[in-house]
């Protein structure tokens, strides 16, 4: 159960290990801890248990959010990550793309969608003249790689969700694209199959959301025949481009 013993107070975000009540805090820099405790006005809060909420409005910038993600131990994925993967693209983008979670390339580089699936996603966006650095911000439901690229658990998704909600608040996109079923479940808490709901516009907290197929799924299904995953993606991304032109 989360308790106040699961909350660490730091003035600067540093990677640290949290141990349960009665055990020790292991900090990289003990002197910073000492100065923090002496200067409570500069103290920041890191809730280290996934069930402790992070209040909306906690972060005033993506950099401060990223700092917490890099130190985060809210779920077990922190134990096996190389780098937390926060996001890439325009921090004020009109379109946000949310994937499932980092794979190996992302874990190594700290950037989302930089492997084969990412390259395909970039090509799909470029085909409708959407620029990844100007029009798009890309992130994931969970910020740390699940071992063997397994699907993140409900608890892992819930532990990471406050970061995602804060990213959405900070970027403030008008359009959100959810790549694959985990992204739909993670944001909309909707368990319907992706093939049933892809390509449909949904409203979520005043924003337009569209579930789309995951690019990794397209890589496994190379056919371009009408009705194939690639063909469906082409229909969907054109609908996104049309909506973008309508709004902006
Ligand atoms: N797949 C995802 O869902 N996210 C990534 O960052 C990479 C691959």
Boltz pocket constraint, residues with backbone or C-beta under 6 A from the ligand:
constraints:
  - pocket:
      binder: B
      contacts: [[A, 99], [A, 100], [A, 101], [A, 102], [A, 103], [A, 106], [A, 111], [A, 112], [A, 113], [A, 114], [A, 115], [A, 117], [A, 118], [A, 139], [A, 140], [A, 179], [A, 216]]
      max_distance: 6.0
